[in-house]
C-alpha cells in the first residue's frame, strides 16, 4: 500500500517536471508543489491536463 502511494507521487513529480520542460516555450509555468503533485497523484493524466489548461487560461 505505501509502496503504491510513493510510486504514484514519484510518477506525478516526474510527469509534472517533464511537462513543464515541454511547455516552458509557451511561457506556461506549472509549479511543482504539494497541491499540483497531489492533484496529479490522485487524478493522473486528466489532472495533469487540467492543471496545464488552467494555468494557460488563468494566466
C-alpha positions in Angstrom: 0.0 0.0 0.0 2.7 2.5 1.0 4.8 1.5 -2.0 1.9 2.2 -4.3 1.4 5.7 -2.9 5.1 6.5 -3.1 5.2 5.2 -6.7 2.3 7.5 -7.7 3.9 10.5 -6.0 7.2 9.9 -7.8 5.4 9.4 -11.1 3.5 12.6 -10.6 6.7 14.6 -9.9 8.4 13.2 -13.0 5.4 13.9 -15.2 4.9 17.4 -14.0 8.5 18.2 -14.4 8.7 16.8 -17.9 5.5 18.6 -19.0 7.0 21.8 -17.5 10.1 21.4 -19.7 8.0 20.9 -22.8 5.6 23.8 -22.3 8.2 26.3 -21.0 8.5 27.7 -24.5 4.8 28.8 -24.3 5.5 30.8 -21.2 3.4 28.5 -19.1 4.8 27.5 -15.7 3.4 24.6 -13.7 4.7 24.9 -10.2 6.0 21.8 -8.5 4.3 22.0 -5.1 2.2 19.8 -2.8 -1.1 20.8 -4.5 -0.1 20.0 -8.0 1.6 16.8 -7.0 -1.5 15.7 -5.1 -3.8 16.5 -7.9 -1.7 14.6 -10.4 -1.2 11.7 -8.0 -4.9 11.3 -7.4 -6.3 12.2 -10.9 -3.4 11.0 -13.1 -3.1 12.4 -16.7 -6.6 14.1 -16.6 -5.4 16.0 -13.6 -2.2 17.0 -15.4 -4.1 18.2 -18.5 -6.5 20.2 -16.2 -3.5 21.8 -14.5 -1.9 22.8 -17.7 -5.1 24.2 -19.2 -6.0 26.1 -16.0 -2.6 27.8 -15.8 -2.9 28.6 -19.5 -6.3 30.2 -19.3 -5.9 31.8 -15.9 -2.6 33.5 -16.5 
